Amino acid sequence: MKKFVKMKCIASLVFILSITSPISFAENTKTLNITRISGSDRYDTSIKISEEINNNGIISIASGEHFADALSAGWLATQCKAPLLLVKKNEVPKNVYDRIVLLKANKTALVGGNNVISNDVEKTIEAITKKIYRISGEDRYLTSQLAEAAVSPILYDGSPAIASDVVAVYNGNNFPDALAATPFLKKFNTSNIEGYGLPLISIKPNGNTAEGIQMVFGGENSVNKYKEKYRFAGQDRYKTAVEIAKAYKDLLKMDIDTIVLASGEDYPDALCAGPLASSKNAAILLTNSKTLNEDTREYIKSNTNIKNIIIVGGEKSISSSVEDELKMLK
């Protein structure tokens, strides 16, 4: 009898514990908040992205047809906390024109020479903004340096530029490395002066450049070995973007919770990702258009802090199947 009562008490205790302290043997899972920002074309996508960035009266404008100068425009926009809008060589698309009017910009940076953005386009934009700065060098390499020099006049009303004695460099013929570097460099600001993140300078492949290179984006087959302090390089553009994303934690001591996912194959929609990522305190990762890149997948999967994925571009750039793969990540 006593044995029966004892067993009954134990059974009752187990029953109570099963109610009050449920034990789950399932693996921990996380649900990603996945959104997509896209328009009917690259110009409309730039508008949609601009709607996600707070309006501070500054706009950066670049060619939607040539990526080289647009990379410098993206870096400039990021430093100025401004959106990047795209135009055609001889035309401001109607929806882009309307967006510029709506933003009521006090200052507009037009990045690129008249071989990529015509003087007629400049005049059209000048008529609807208070002040316009044309930033153009004889080539993409000089344009990137002039973009650095333009930050101070744009942000601080004509104050002389504060020259940086250190810079970051990338291969001017390779857009993906510069794309992923742009928001990272906004956060790498040792001066504590707004707009003075590390300058991103385009250099010739395997070319010589001045001293003072602190960071290199790209492998030695892309950018020569210098006395750089940091080099971010993977076997391909996807791995390089992952290495940059890791540096938010390792170098900047930031626990990011958002990834902006851009195409590693098709630049137009991706061009405006830099200012967006910076505004969201996010890193940029790249993917193939049809399937989620494996290195990108592993980074997202292994970093439990990641809660939000923002896909930039339409389904021609990043297909719905990639979005489906993201939804399945645990």
C-alpha positions in Angstrom: 0.0 0.0 0.0 2.8 2.4 1.0 4.6 1.5 -2.2 1.5 2.2 -4.3 1.0 5.6 -2.6 4.6 6.5 -3.2 4.4 5.6 -6.9 1.1 7.6 -7.1 2.8 10.7 -5.7 5.7 10.4 -8.1 3.3 10.0 -11.0 1.4 13.1 -9.8 4.6 15.1 -9.5 5.7 14.1 -13.0 2.3 15.2 -14.3 2.5 18.6 -12.6 6.0 19.2 -13.9 4.9 18.3 -17.4 2.3 21.0 -17.3 4.4 23.8 -15.5 7.8 23.0 -17.1 7.4 21.8 -20.6 10.6 20.4 -22.1 11.2 20.8 -25.8 13.7 18.6 -27.6 13.3 20.5 -30.9 16.3 22.5 -32.2 16.2 26.3 -31.7 14.8 28.0 -34.8 14.7 31.6 -36.0 12.3 33.3 -38.3 13.8 35.8 -40.7 11.8 38.9 -41.6 12.2 39.0 -45.3 11.3 42.1 -47.4 12.0 43.1 -51.0 12.5 46.5 -52.4 12.1 46.7 -56.1 10.6 48.8 -58.9 9.6 48.3 -62.5 13.2 49.0 -63.6 16.5 50.2 -62.1 15.3 53.8 -62.0 12.1 53.0 -60.2 14.1 50.7 -57.8 16.3 53.7 -56.9 13.2 55.6 -56.0 11.8 52.8 -53.9 15.1 52.6 -52.0 15.2 56.4 -51.5 11.8 56.1 -49.7 13.5 54.1 -47.0 16.1 56.7 -46.3 15.4 59.8 -44.2 15.3 63.0 -46.2 18.0 65.4 -45.1 17.9 67.7 -48.1 20.8 66.1 -50.0 20.6 63.8 -53.0 23.3 61.9 -55.0 22.6 61.2 -58.6 24.4 58.8 -60.9 24.1 57.1 -64.3 22.0 54.0 -64.3 23.8 52.8 -67.4 27.5 52.9 -66.3 28.5 51.5 -62.9 32.0 53.0 -62.5 31.1 56.6 -61.4 27.9 55.3 -59.8 30.0 53.5 -57.2 31.6 56.8 -56.1 28.1 58.3 -56.1 27.0 55.5 -53.7 29.9 56.1 -51.4 29.2 59.9 -51.4 25.5 59.3 -50.8 26.3 57.0 -47.9 28.7 59.5 -46.2 26.1 62.3 -46.6 23.2 60.0 -45.4 21.5 60.7 -48.7 19.6 58.6 -51.2 21.1 57.7 -54.6 18.9 58.2 -57.6 19.7 57.0 -61.1 19.2 58.8 -64.4 19.8 58.1 -68.1 22.5 59.9 -70.1 20.1 62.2 -71.9 17.0 61.9 -69.8 15.7 62.2 -66.3 13.0 59.6 -66.1 9.6 61.2 -65.2 9.3 59.3 -62.0 12.8 60.2 -60.9 12.1 63.8 -61.8 9.0 63.7 -59.6 10.9 62.2 -56.8 13.6 64.9 -56.9 10.9 67.6 -56.8 9.2 65.9 -53.8 12.5 65.7 -51.9 13.0 69.4 -52.3 16.8 69.0 -52.2 19.0 71.8 -51.0 22.1 70.2 -52.4 22.4 67.7 -55.2 25.6 65.8 -56.1 25.7 64.8 -59.8 28.5 62.3 -60.1 30.0 61.6 -63.6 31.1 63.4 -66.6 28.9 64.6 -69.5 29.8 61.4 -71.4 27.6 59.5 -68.9 25.2 62.3 -67.7 24.7 65.0 -70.3 24.7 68.8 -69.7 21.0 68.9 -70.6 20.3 66.4 -67.8 22.3 68.6 -65.4 20.3 71.7 -66.4 17.0 69.8 -65.9 18.1 68.8 -62.4 19.6 72.2 -61.6 16.2 73.8 -62.3 14.5 71.8 -59.5 17.2 71.8 -56.8 18.7 74.7 -55.0 22.4 73.9 -55.5 24.1 71.3 -57.7 27.6 69.9 -57.6 29.0 68.2 -60.7 31.7 65.8 -59.6 33.7 64.6 -62.5 37.3 63.6 -63.2 39.0 62.6 -66.4 38.4 59.0 -65.5 36.7 56.8 -62.8 39.8 56.9 -60.6 40.0 60.7 -60.4 36.2 60.9 -60.0 36.4 58.7 -56.9 39.0 61.1 -55.4 36.9 64.2 -56.2 33.9 62.5 -54.6 35.9 62.3 -51.3 36.8 66.0 -51.6 33.1 66.9 -52.2 31.8 65.6 -48.9 32.8 68.6 -46.8 31.5 71.3 -49.1 28.2 69.4 -49.5 27.7 68.7 -45.8 29.3 71.8 -44.3 28.4 74.5 -46.8 31.6 75.1 -48.6 34.0 74.4 -45.8 37.4 73.1 -47.1 37.7 69.4 -47.3 39.5 67.6 -44.4 42.0 65.5 -46.3 42.3 62.0 -45.0 45.8 60.6 -44.7 44.5 57.0 -45.0 42.2 55.5 -47.6 40.6 52.3 -48.7 41.0 51.1 -52.3 39.4 48.7 -54.7 39.8 47.7 -58.3 38.0 50.2 -60.4 36.9 47.6 -62.8 35.2 45.4 -60.2 31.9 46.7 -58.8 30.9 44.0 -56.2 33.8 44.6 -53.8 33.2 48.4 -53.7 29.4 47.8 -53.2 29.9 45.7 -50.1 32.6 48.1 -48.8 30.5 51.2 -49.0 28.3 50.9 -45.9 31.1 49.4 -43.9 33.4 52.4 -44.5 30.6 54.7 -43.3 30.9 53.1 -39.9 34.7 53.1 -39.9 35.0 56.7 -38.9 38.0 57.5 -36.6 37.5 61.3 -36.9 34.1 61.3 -35.2 33.1 64.0 -37.7 30.0 63.2 -39.7 30.8 62.3 -43.3 34.4 61.3 -42.7 34.2 57.6 -42.8 37.2 56.1 -44.6 37.4 57.3 -48.2 36.9 54.6 -50.9 39.2 55.2 -53.8 39.1 53.5 -57.1 42.5 52.4 -58.5 43.7 50.8 -61.6 44.1 47.0 -61.5 47.7 46.2 -60.4 48.5 49.9 -60.6 50.7 52.0 -58.3 49.2 54.4 -55.9 50.4 56.7 -53.0 51.1 55.6 -49.5 48.4 55.7 -46.9 46.3 52.7 -47.9 44.7 51.3 -44.7 42.2 48.9 -46.3 42.1 46.9 -49.5 39.0 45.3 -50.9 39.8 42.5 -53.2 42.5 39.8 -53.6 46.1 40.4 -54.8 45.1 39.3 -58.3 42.8 42.3 -58.3 44.6 44.9 -56.2 48.4 44.8 -55.7 49.9 44.0 -52.3 50.6 47.2 -50.4 51.4 48.0 -46.8 47.7 47.9 -45.9 46.6 47.2 -42.4 43.5 45.3 -43.5 42.7 43.3 -46.6 39.2 41.9 -47.3 39.4 39.2 -49.9 37.8 35.9 -50.6 38.1 33.4 -53.4 35.2 35.3 -55.2 33.0 38.3 -54.7 30.5 36.4 -52.5 33.2 35.3 -50.1 34.7 38.8 -50.0 31.3 40.3 -49.1 31.1 37.7 -46.2 34.5 38.7 -45.0 33.4 42.4 -44.9 30.2 41.4 -43.0 32.3 39.5 -40.4 34.4 42.7 -39.9 31.4 44.5 -38.5 31.7 42.3 -35.4 35.5 41.8 -35.4 36.6 45.3 -36.3 33.7 47.6 -35.5 32.4 45.7 -32.6 28.9 45.9 -34.0 26.2 43.2 -33.7 24.3 43.7 -36.9 20.8 42.3 -37.2 20.0 43.2 -40.8 21.4 42.1 -44.2 20.8 43.8 -47.5 21.0 41.2 -50.1 22.0 42.3 -53.6 22.8 40.6 -56.9 26.4 39.6 -57.4 25.8 39.3 -61.1 23.7 42.3 -62.1 24.8 45.7 -60.9 21.9 48.2 -61.7 19.5 47.3 -58.9 22.4 46.8 -56.6 24.0 50.2 -57.1 21.7 51.9 -54.6 22.1 49.3 -51.9 25.0 51.1 -50.1 23.1 54.1 -48.8 20.2 51.8 -47.8 22.4 49.4 -45.9 24.1 52.2 -44.1 20.8 53.7 -43.0 19.7 50.3 -41.6 23.0 49.6 -39.9 23.2 46.6 -42.2 25.9 44.7 -44.1 25.6 43.9 -47.8 25.8 40.3 -48.9 25.7 39.0 -52.5 23.9 36.1 -54.1 23.4 34.5 -57.5 20.2 35.3 -59.2 18.7 31.8 -59.3 20.0 30.2 -56.1 21.2 31.5 -52.7 25.0 31.6 -52.7 26.3 29.0 -50.3 28.7 31.3 -48.5 26.0 33.9 -48.0 23.7 31.1 -46.8 26.1 29.9 -44.2 26.8 33.4 -42.9 23.1 34.1 -42.3 22.5 30.7 -40.9 25.4 30.8 -38.4 24.7 34.3 -37.1 21.8 34.2 -34.8 21.7 38.0 -34.5 20.5 38.3 -38.1 16.7 38.9 -38.0 16.0 40.9 -41.1 16.8 40.3 -44.8 16.2 43.1 -47.3 16.3 41.9 -50.9 17.2 44.7 -53.3 15.9 44.4 -56.9 13.3 42.5 -58.8 13.0 38.8 -59.6 15.3 39.2 -62.7 18.0 40.2 -60.3 17.2 37.9 -57.4 14.6 35.3 -58.1 11.7 34.3 -55.9 13.4 30.9 -55.4 16.2 32.7 -53.5 13.5 34.3 -51.3 12.0 30.8 -50.7 15.4 29.4 -49.7 15.8 32.3 -47.2 12.4 31.4 -45.7 13.6 27.9 -45.1 16.8 28.9 -43.2 16.8 27.9 -39.5 
